[in-house]
């Protein structure tokens, strides 16, 4: 399945230093597996942040970052993960970092961030974390999302039907924040 099928427009921009693949995780409410391959540093952290912001705007709030193919993270990269946590916590979401390589984990430890993140060794452990420990969001609204037809950024204050201000498509957004043509 293409990343664009999961998050519309996700693959529109690429960076050879960091390849990102997405996989829905049905066992976790609003769950998404994000496979990172390459490195995250000062030069590509903005690209990384834009990609994950698209994921969050698409309604995914419980993210499992598979870091098994992530060879390096700078302090700027760790700052990106921290900003995702700040973005997701108010929505009742969380982050799990999975299969971190020892040299990458060392950077998290040296900078004092290892205790802020849920770090797990297996996908089963990550899924179990969300099933037992993650708080349920009171409300995900207001929600900013991209129109599936024209990509215009829109804001919904509640679930219901709306008309895109740009292309005039009728859109529906459910209580979980999932957007569809409607």
C-alpha positions as CSV (number, residue, x, y, z in Angstrom):
1,X,0.0,0.0,0.0
2,X,1.3,3.4,-0.9
3,X,2.0,6.1,1.8
4,X,-0.4,8.4,-0.2
5,X,-3.3,5.9,0.4
6,X,-2.8,6.2,4.1
7,X,-2.0,10.0,4.3
8,X,-3.0,11.9,1.1
9,X,0.0,13.8,-0.4
10,X,2.5,12.2,1.9
11,X,4.9,11.2,-0.8
12,X,4.7,14.5,-2.7
13,X,8.1,15.5,-1.3
14,X,11.1,13.2,-0.8
15,X,14.5,13.4,0.9
16,X,17.2,10.8,0.1
17,X,18.7,11.1,3.5
18,X,15.5,9.9,5.3
19,X,13.0,7.5,3.8
20,X,9.7,7.2,5.6
21,X,7.2,4.4,5.2
22,X,3.7,4.2,6.8
23,X,1.7,1.3,8.0
24,X,-1.7,1.4,9.6
25,X,-1.9,-0.4,13.0
26,X,-5.5,-1.6,13.4
27,X,-4.8,-2.9,16.9
28,X,-4.2,0.6,18.1
29,X,-6.9,3.4,17.9
30,X,-5.6,6.1,15.5
31,X,-2.4,4.0,15.3
32,X,0.2,4.4,12.7
33,X,3.6,2.6,12.3
34,X,6.3,4.9,10.9
35,X,9.4,3.2,9.5
36,X,12.4,5.5,9.5
37,X,15.4,4.6,7.2
38,X,18.5,6.9,7.2
39,X,19.3,9.7,9.6
40,X,17.7,12.8,11.1
41,X,19.9,15.9,11.5
42,X,19.8,19.7,11.2
43,X,19.5,19.6,7.4
44,X,16.5,17.2,7.1
45,X,14.7,17.7,10.4
46,X,12.3,20.3,8.8
47,X,11.4,17.7,6.1
48,X,10.8,15.1,8.9
49,X,8.6,17.5,10.9
50,X,6.5,18.4,7.9
51,X,5.9,14.7,7.1
52,X,4.8,13.8,10.7
53,X,2.7,16.9,10.9
54,X,0.8,15.6,7.8
55,X,0.3,12.3,9.6
56,X,-1.1,14.0,12.7
57,X,-3.4,16.3,10.6
58,X,-4.7,13.1,8.9
59,X,-6.0,12.0,12.3
60,X,-3.3,9.6,13.5
61,X,-2.4,10.3,17.2
62,X,-0.8,7.1,18.4
63,X,2.5,6.8,16.5
64,X,5.0,4.0,16.7
65,X,8.3,5.0,15.1
66,X,10.3,2.0,14.0
67,X,13.9,3.1,14.4
68,X,15.6,-0.2,13.4
69,X,17.0,1.4,10.2
70,X,17.7,4.9,11.7
71,X,21.5,5.2,11.9
72,X,21.8,8.6,13.5
73,X,19.8,11.3,15.2
74,X,21.2,14.7,16.1
75,X,19.9,16.9,18.9
76,X,17.8,18.7,16.3
77,X,16.2,15.4,15.4
78,X,15.4,14.6,19.1
79,X,13.9,18.1,19.2
80,X,11.6,17.0,16.4
81,X,10.4,13.9,18.4
82,X,9.8,16.2,21.4
83,X,7.7,18.6,19.3
84,X,5.6,15.6,18.1
85,X,5.0,14.5,21.7
86,X,3.8,18.1,22.5
87,X,1.5,18.0,19.5
88,X,0.0,14.6,20.3
89,X,-0.4,14.7,24.1
90,X,-3.2,17.3,24.1
91,X,-5.1,15.0,21.6
92,X,-4.7,12.0,24.0
93,X,-2.1,10.5,21.7
94,X,1.5,9.3,22.4
95,X,4.7,8.1,20.8
96,X,6.6,4.9,21.1
97,X,10.1,4.5,19.7
98,X,10.7,1.0,18.6
99,X,13.9,-1.0,18.0
100,X,16.3,1.9,18.5
101,X,19.9,1.1,17.6
102,X,22.4,1.4,20.5
103,X,24.3,4.4,19.1
104,X,21.0,6.3,18.5
105,X,19.7,5.4,22.0
106,X,23.0,6.7,23.4
107,X,22.2,10.2,21.9
108,X,18.8,10.2,23.6
109,X,20.5,9.2,26.9
110,X,23.3,11.7,26.7
111,X,20.9,14.5,26.1
112,X,18.6,13.3,28.9
113,X,15.6,12.5,26.8
114,X,15.4,8.7,27.2
115,X,13.0,9.1,30.1
116,X,10.6,11.3,28.2
117,X,9.9,8.7,25.5
118,X,8.3,5.3,25.6
119,X,11.1,3.1,24.2
120,X,10.1,-0.6,23.4
121,X,12.0,-3.5,21.9
122,X,9.2,-5.2,20.0
123,X,6.0,-4.3,18.1
124,X,4.0,-6.4,20.5
125,X,5.3,-4.3,23.4
126,X,4.5,-1.1,21.6
127,X,0.9,-2.2,20.9
128,X,0.4,-3.4,24.5
129,X,1.5,0.0,25.7
130,X,-1.2,1.7,23.8
131,X,-3.8,-0.9,24.7
132,X,-3.2,-0.6,28.5
133,X,-1.7,2.8,29.2
134,X,-2.6,5.5,26.6
135,X,-5.3,7.9,27.8
136,X,-8.4,8.4,25.7
137,X,-8.8,11.9,24.2
138,X,-11.7,14.0,25.4
139,X,-12.0,15.6,22.0
140,X,-9.8,15.9,19.0
141,X,-11.4,19.2,17.9
142,X,-10.5,21.7,16.7
143,X,-8.8,19.7,14.0
144,X,-6.7,21.1,11.1
145,X,-6.7,18.9,8.0
146,X,-6.1,19.0,4.3
147,X,-9.0,18.8,1.8
148,X,-8.7,15.4,0.1
149,X,-9.5,17.1,-3.3
150,X,-7.4,20.3,-3.4
151,X,-5.1,20.0,-0.3
152,X,-6.3,23.3,1.1
153,X,-5.8,23.4,4.9
154,X,-9.1,23.6,6.7
155,X,-10.1,23.7,10.3
156,X,-13.1,21.8,11.8
157,X,-14.4,22.7,15.3
158,X,-16.7,19.6,15.5
159,X,-17.7,16.5,13.6
160,X,-20.2,16.9,10.7
161,X,-20.4,17.9,7.1
162,X,-18.5,20.9,5.7
163,X,-17.9,22.6,2.3
164,X,-14.2,23.2,1.3
165,X,-13.7,27.0,1.0
166,X,-11.4,26.4,-2.0
167,X,-12.8,23.7,-4.2
168,X,-16.4,23.6,-2.8
169,X,-16.3,19.8,-2.2
170,X,-18.6,18.6,0.5
171,X,-16.6,16.9,3.2
172,X,-17.6,14.8,6.3
173,X,-15.5,14.5,9.4
174,X,-16.5,11.9,12.1
175,X,-16.0,12.0,15.9
176,X,-12.6,10.4,15.5
177,X,-11.5,13.1,13.1
178,X,-11.5,10.9,10.0
179,X,-12.2,13.1,6.9
180,X,-14.0,11.7,3.8
181,X,-15.9,13.1,0.8
182,X,-19.5,13.4,1.8
